[in-house]
Amino acid sequence: MRVRIEDVAKAAGVSMKTVSRVLNNEPTVKDETRARVQAVAKSMNYRPDPSARSLAGRKSYLVALLYDNPSANYLMEILMGVVEACQEYHYGLVVQPLNYHSPDFLQSVESLVSFSKLDGLILTPPITDSVALLDRLDTLCMPYSCVSPKHREGGIGVTLDEHDAVCDMIEYLVSLGHTRIAHIKGHPAHGGSEWRLAGYRSGLRRAGLRYQPELVIDGEFSFDSGVSAARQLLGLESPPTAIFAANDDMAAGAMSVAHSRGLSIPGDLSVCGFDNTPMSRQIFPALTTVHQPTQEMGRLATVELLKAIKDPASGQMLRMPYALQLRESTGPAPRR
């Protein structure tokens, strides 16, 4: 038989309303009572009835994660955090791939919102930077939360100081003696690509190095685009001694090209990335990269969204910390 909320309330010695407050993470419950109710609910394997909950609260208790990102490593980290928050707050989740450049992009989102009766949306890059979509969601009064948006004022979600993070990485490469440092850019539709390029340029400027356009190649945040860009860079008459790629996938592509040409990493070429995805620790040599707490960013973006759904006056844009993860793919500049 299905365990009911009445059963949990009786076993915990509290009212059904108190059980409901605990399950909805409302703050107006004593810690001791909250812990007791949670323990009872877990021991009885209680699961809220989505239909009854929806009727009682006039909500669907369903949110959607929207994405159009070629990096499966990045997306999986975000997804794990989103799922964790949804489980904590007893929300259902729809995961929806979209084509950001499709002419019916807006209509696809509107159809999803209407058909699924969503309470809110979690947006990932580059969808976070679609002004037309954000304007439409505001018109529809649809709550949404952004992960790493280009425009950070007035919204809710999570962000990271990508400019300073990359600037620190370039300064680290310079400290190793590198003066010819290349950059593989991210997808032009991603706000993060602009922040990371700006950080690259600032890092060079702080070190007194000249920005050289031939050392900056467009990428798309994919392994294959990293391969293509690295072939161009390593084919230059005077190739770089270090490559900073705007994400780990492209950095891995650059390392693949270097290995295929018989170059030693980091003896002949230093390579570094951004994200600190699990792959960065699994390739050889292990990748130096910028750590952004991607899974935690997905979780907190979802928590801020759920706060805003409950109370439109709540929810904020959180700034997350970063750190350089220094590994074996970077070393002193080679003597030439």
C-alpha positions, 0 to 999 in steps of 0.5 A: 500500500502507498504510504500517505502523508497522514501515515508519516504525520502519525508516526512522527507525532506531528500534523500533516501541515508540519510534514508538508512544511518539512517536505517543502523545505520551509524554514518555519520548522524546528530543527529537531522536528524537521530531523524527526519527520525526515527520518520517519519519511525515509524509514517509511519510504514515503514519496509525495503524490505529485498529482495531489501536491499539484492540486493543493498548491496549484503548481506542477512541481516540475521544472526543465533544464534547457541546453544546447551545449556540445560538451557532454562533460560540462552538461553532465556535471550541471545535470547532476547538480540540478537533479540533486536539488530537485530531489531535495525539494521534491520536484520533477525534472524535464531535460530538454535539448534545443537548437539555439540557432533554429528559427523556431527556437522560441516556439519550441520553448513556449510549447514546452512550457505550455505542454508540460505546465512547467513551474520554471526553467534552468537555462544553460549557455548559450541559451542563457544569453538569448535576449529574445527568449529572456524577454519572452519568459519575462512577458509570460511571467515564467520564472527562470534561473541562469547558469553563467549568463553574459548579463548578470544584473537583475537575474537569478542563478549562478556565475563565476568570475571567468575573466579573472580566472583566465587572467590568473591562468595566463599569469601562471603560464608567463611565470613558467617562461611562456611568451608565445601563448595561444588561445582557442576561443569558445563558441561565439554565442556563449557569453563565457567565450567573451569573458575568457577571451577578455581574461586572456587579453588582460593576462597578456597585458599585465605581463607586458606581452603583445596580443597577436591575432594569429594566436587566437583561433575560434572554437566551439567548445567541442573536442573536434574544434579543439583539434582543428584549432590546434592544427592551425596553431601548431602549423604556424611558422612560429608555433606557440609554446603554450595553448589555453583552450576555453574548455577542457574538451578543446584542450583535450583536442589540442593535446591529441594533435600535439601527441600525433605530431610527436610533441612532448607535453609539457616538454614541447608544449603546455596545454591548459583548459577551463572547467575541471571536468572529470575528463581533465583528470583522466587524460594523459598527462592530466590537464591543468585547468580552471576549476569551476564548481560546475555540479554545485552551480547546477544545484544552486541555480536550481535552488535559487529558481525554486526559491523564486517559484515559491516567493517571486521576491526571492532568488538571487545571482550567486557568485561562485569561487574558482581555483587553478588546478595545476597538473602535469600538462603545463611546465617550463617553456622550452628553449628554442 
